[in-house]
Amino acid sequence: MKRHLSFVAALGMCFFASITAAFAQVKADTGSIAIGGSVTGSTVIIGIPQEKVDELVRDAKRPLEDLTTQQRENIVLLKEKLDLNERQVRAALGILGENDIPPERLAAKLVEIAERFKNLQATASAQPGDDPKIAALKTDAQKAIEAGELTTADALLADVETEQRQALDRFAVDAAETSARRGEIALARLRYAEAATHFANAAAVFPPNSAYENKRISYLQKEASALHQQGDELGDNGALLSAIERRKRLLELIPREREPLQWARTQNNLGRALWRLGERESGRAKLEEAVAAFREALKGLTRERVPLEWARTGNYVCASRRARQRDGEARRGGRRLSRGAEGTDARACAARVGRGPE
């Protein structure tokens, strides 16, 4: 097609090779706009010569008073046909100038931008229930759209997005705290399994490695503790197994280098769950794991830093060893140590883990 063809009813410009039969056939009188099918694949007719459209695009950034009379008249015509105000028409022409649009597609893209402006005017408006700050930002964005200042509107809506995300974060934190409070209520009612579910729900509010990772870990620790109580006090071995699994996962989440004390306490709690389950099960596997966990815990729970925790963990090491020894003797059919012998063994164990006898 030649550049001097007019966008008139007799001679429309067809974009893309064809328009499918599913699209409705649209006709328009001279000086009007018609769209057949989609905006991007359509017959578009505008009553302005193409070279004049090119000219308006090139001069889109020039002040209005510097334009020729014919250019100003064409802008008035576009206002009427595109149903936009003057600033929006000039903004649309400027957008065309900022992008590498082939001359034969300028008319179609101009109509597309006009439709986008109309959609923006509806979607950027304030909604009932909006926070006052968000409503004010949306109102300013709406004014910017009406003025054709899309860069300003985008920046304002970015502020709206930030405010909304912060509000969502606040709602998430509140929701997690509510679940955790329900967990505390369940603990007060000695409903440990129920408490564990509430703490798990609280942790699930936050994705891993978010800004609230410490909160998530604290709720996972409370879940593990509730499961441990369920298993320890109510004989629920399944709950103990779940507590062991949770504690192992927590060890992966807590950096040993940055949180050595917390990591050591988690090791100690893991050892306690393993020890309790090992006492109930046949075999020595869980007791062996318990001893290993307690020894790891003692690397962080030192006598100088936390003497009471160090002493208790040492006791657990000895208790696990005695349970392991009793299991071995039972398997061999040997006799159980006398109470005096057990006491001697306990003192020897205490000395080996670095404590004096109790």
C-alpha positions, 0 to 999 in steps of 0.5 A: 500500500502507498503512504498517501492512502486515506483511512476512509470507508472506501479504502480500509487498511487490513492488518495481518494477512486475514481476519477469520470468519468468526469476527463480525464484519464492520462498516463505517462512514467517512471520518469514523472509526470501525474495528472488525474482530480484535484491535490488533488484527482488524480493519481500522478506518480513520478519516485522516490521511496516513501521512498526517498521522505520521506527522502527528506522531513525529510532533507529539512532544511539541507544545500544542501552540507550535503545531499547525492549524491542520494538526490541531484540527486533526487532534480535535478530530481524533478526540471525537473519534477516539473518545479521549481528551486532548492530553490523552490523544497527545499521550497516545501519539507520543506512545506511538512515537516511542515504539517502532510501529510500522506506518501501516499499523499506526491507526490500529495501534492508536485505536488500541491505546485509546481502548486501553485508556478507557479501561484504565479510567475504570480500573484505577478508580478507588473502591469501597473499603479502600484504606484512605491512603490507598484511596487518595493514591488511586484518585491521584492515579486517576487524575494522571490517567485523565491527563495522559500522564501514564508514567506518573499514574504507573508510579502512583499505582506502584505506591498503591501496590506497596501499601496493599502488599504491606496490608496483606503482610499485616493481615498475614501476621495477625492471622498467624498470631491468631492461630498461635493463640488458639494453639496456646489455648489448646495447650492450656486444655492439655489438647496437645495434638490440637495445639500442634495443628494450630501452630502448624497452621500459623507457620504455614501462613509464611512462605519459607525464607520470607521476611518472617522466617524467624516467626515461622521457625518459632511456630514450627518449634512450638508445633514440635514441642506440642507433638512431643508432649502428645507422644511423651505424656499420652503414649502416642508413638506416632506423635513422637515420630512426627516430633522427631521429623519436625526437629530434624527439619528445624536443624536444617532451618536453624543456621548453626554458625549464627544460632549455635545455642538455638541449634544445640537446644534443638539437638537436645530436644531431638535427642529427648524424643528419640530417647523416649521412643527408643525406650518403648521400642525394641532395638537400639537404633533410636537410642543410638540416635539419641546419644548422638543427638545429645553429644551434638547438643553438648557442643553448644550447651557448654558448662560455662554458658548454660550449666543447668542445660549442660547438666541435664543433657549429660544426664540424658546421655547417661540415661540413653546409654543405660537404656541401650545397655539394658536392651543389649543384656535383654537380647543376650539373655543376661542378668540385669545390673543390680541397683548398686552396679547401676549407680556405679555405672551412672557415676562412671558415665557422668564422669565420662561426659564431664560431670561429677556424680549427682 
